[in-house]
Amino acid sequence: MDWVKQLNESINYIEENLAGEISYEAISKIAGCSIYNFQRMFSYIADKPLSEYIRNRRLTMAAFDLLNSTERIIDISLKYGYESQDSFTRAFKNFHGVLPSSVRNETVQLKSCPKRSFQITIKGENHMNYQIEQWPAFRVMGISQKMKTSTAFEMVPKVWENAWKDGTMNRFIEKFPDYRPAGFLGIAQGGQWGESEEMEYIIAVTNYVDVPSCEHVPALEGMKEFAYPEATWAIFEANGELPEAIQKVYKQFYGEWLPNSGYELADLPVIECYMQDNHQEVWIAVIKK
């Protein structure tokens, strides 16, 4: 399926279920990627988190209901996923700047968050340095933490912080195989359709590449080993200050490169490689359409 079409069908699903339950499982299935990657892609292209977009769309529609219907405020609250009228009132005031009751009793100014749609763009403002490589099977060793996909954006930085504090990163440095994918690796694994509520985030280094000249480095004590198959990878340079350098690559990849490339996403995790002197790479597995 065309990538842009998948994105728009995901948005259509959200739109059809604003007054009901929005399933991350369904979004993952429609988009054909993990919900974590979909959330990340959406935030880079739309310049706001997916959860904020959904909340703002619901509050936009709630304002229309207040203006155009006689439904009770409590019923509108429940309709758009709020457990109480108080929580709905707080969210409504934060977004619109006025109380829900004021909409019916006064002339007030309201905000509107329009429905998003995606289309192919070719801006040509910034070039991307990348290469397509058929890379052999490889293994990484490291630590992992399972987390809810809904809280992943808050949890991932904490995993890195703890890894520096508890000495994990120093252990990597002491026994650092010079294999690719290179550097410290950040890998978001799982969260696909069928397991969209939970994902696993891995901090690791590559300890084996399936080529004759490579020696397997056993996983350090207390660490796990993860294996990935031979695949085609689009490898993008992401040099510069973090997190802006990585965010820029994702924004261009999802918004410009992927729709025009003749490739689609493969069912493998995205790998971020952090090296020295603000040198980073993003490895994204792809398959030819």
N, C-alpha and C positions, 0 to 999 in steps of 0.2 A: 504494500500500500504506500502511496505517496506520503512523505513525511508531513508536509503542510496539511494535507487532508486529514491525517491522523490527529494533528494538533487541533484543528477546527472541530473535528468530531468529538474530541475530549471536551472542548469548550461548550459544544452543543449539549453534551450530556450534563455538564454542570448547570447550564441554563435551564434545562428541563427538570432539574431536581432541586432548584433553589428552595422551593416550598416542600421540602422533604429531606430524606437522607441522601447525602452525597458519599458514595462509596469509593474510597481510594483503590479498592480492588478493581472496580469497574474502570476507573481512569487508567490504571496500569494496563488492563487488558486492551482498551481502545488505543492507547498511545503506543503499545508494543514495547515498552521499556519499564524499568523499575519506577515505582512511584517517587523514590528519592531523586532519581535522575530527571523525572518529569518536573518535580518541584523546583529543582535547581535550574533546569532549562527555562521554566516559566518565569522564575524570578529574574533571570538575566535578560530575557527578551522583553518582558512586560515592566521591568523596573519596580516590581513589588512582589512580595511572597504570594504564593498561591492561596494560602489561608486568608491573607488580607484581602485579596481579590474576591474570594467567595463571600467573606463577611461584608465587604462593601457593596457587592451586588445584591445581597439579601437586604441590606439596610436601604438601598435604593428602591427595591421593590416594595419594601414595607412602607416607605413614605408614600408611594403611589396608592397602596391599599388604604392608608389613612385618609388620603385626599378623596379617593373615588369610591369608597365603600363605607358601610355602617358597621363593619366588624368591630368587636370589642378589642381594645388594645391587648388584653391578655391572650385572646385568640390569635392575633397577629404575631405576638411574641412566640407562641408555641409553633405556629406555622413555619417560622423562619429559624427554628432550632434553638430558641432560648428557653431555659428551664423555668424562668420566672419573669414576671413583668418588670421587676426591679433590674434584673440583668439586661433585659432588652432596653429599658429606659436609659441605663448608663451607656450602653453601646451606641444607641441612637443619638444621644446627646454628644458623645465623643466624635461621631462622624458628621452629623448635621449641624451641631451647635445649638440645637433647640430640643425641648422635650417633645415626646410624641403627642402629648395632649395639646400642645400649642399649635400643632399642625391643623387641628380641627377648630380651634377657638380664635386663632389670630392669623394675620397675613405674615408669613415667615419666609425666609430664604432657605432653600434646601440644596443639598449637594446631589450629584448624580454620577455614579460610576457606570460608564457604558459597557456593554458586552464587548469582549475582546474578539478580534479575528486576526488570523495570521495570513501573510502572503509572502511570496518570494521577494527578497530585496537584494539589490546589488548596489551598494553604496560606493564602493571603490575608494573609501577614505583611508583605509589601513590595509596593508597586505598581511598575509599570514604565511609564516614559514612552516612548512610541514613536509613530511615524506610518508609514502605508503610502503609499509614493509610486511612481507610474509615472515612472521617471526615463529621460531620453533616453540614447542611446549617448554614451559619453565615453571619453576617453583619459587615461592617466597617463604621466608620464616619471619614470624613476628608475633605480636599480641593482637587480640581482637576483643571487641565489646559489642554485645547485642543491644539494640536500642529500638524504640518505637520510631517508625519513619516520620511520624508527626512531630517529633521533638529532635530529629537528627541534626538540624542546623544549629541548635543550641548545644547539643551534646558533643559533636565532633571536635570543636576547639578545646573542650575540656579533656578529651581523650589525649590529645597532643600535649596539653599542659601537664597532665599527670605522668605521661611517658617521660618527659624531661625531668620531672621532680623525683620519680621513683628509680631513676638510673637506667631505664630501658634504653634510652637513646645513647647513653655512654657505652652500654654493652654492644650496641650495634657498631659504634665507632671503633671499639677495640678489635672487633673481628668483622671487618667490612669487606665482603667479596666485591670485586670490581666487575660485576656482571650487569647486563641490561635486562629489564628496565633499571636504570641507575638511580643512585641516591636513596633517600628515605622515601618510601612509598606510602601513599594514602589511598586505600581501596575501599569503596563502598560496595558491599556484596549483598545480594539478596534483595528483597523488596519487590520482586516481580509479581505478576499476576499469579495468584495462588498462595502467596506469602507476603502480601503487600503491607500488612500491619507492622511487620518487624523486619529489620535489616541488621547486617553485621558490618562494623567498620574495623578495618585492619590497618595497623601501622607495621611496616615490614621492610625488609631488604631482600633483593633477589639472591637466592643461595644455590640455584642450579638452572642451567639452560641446556636443553637436550641436543647438544652437539658433541662430537667425539672429543674435542679438546677441553671440555669443561669438567672440572672436578666438583662433585657434590659436597657442599659444606653442611654438615649436620646442624639441625636446629639447635639453638642454645637452650639450656635448661629452662623450663618454664614457658617456652615459646612453642607455637604450633606451626605446622607447615601447610601451605595451601598450594594446590597445583592448578595450572591453567593450560589449556590445549593449544596446539598450533593454530594460528589465526592470522588474519590480515588486520593490521593496525594502522590507523591514521595517527601519526605522531606529530604533535604541534609544539613548537617552541613557545614558551610562556615566560620570557625573560623580563625581569623588572621587579618592582616592589610588590610585595604581597599585601592584601589579597587581590589588588587591582589587576595584576598581570594575568592571573588565572581567570578572573571574572571576565576580562576582555576576550580571552580565547573562547570561553564557553558562549559568550554572547554572539561572537562572529560565527562560531561553528554552527550553532543551532539556527541562527537567523539568516546566514548567508551561505556558508560552505556546504552544509548537508543538503539543503534543498536543491542545490545546483550541481552536486558532485557526481550523481549517478550511483551513489552508494546509499545503503541504509544501515541502521544500527544492528550489530550482532548482539546475541544474547550473552554478553560477557561484561564484567564490571569495568567501569572507567578507572584508570590508574593515573594518579598524580605523582610525579617524580620531583622531589625537592633536592637540589644539589647546592653547591657552593656559589657564593657571589651572585645571588639573585638569579640563578639559572634554574629554570623549571621546564618540565615537559608534561604534556597531557597525552596519554595513550587511550585512544578510543577504538574499540574493535568494530570493524565494518565488514559488510559483504556487498558484492556487486549486485545491482538490481537485475 
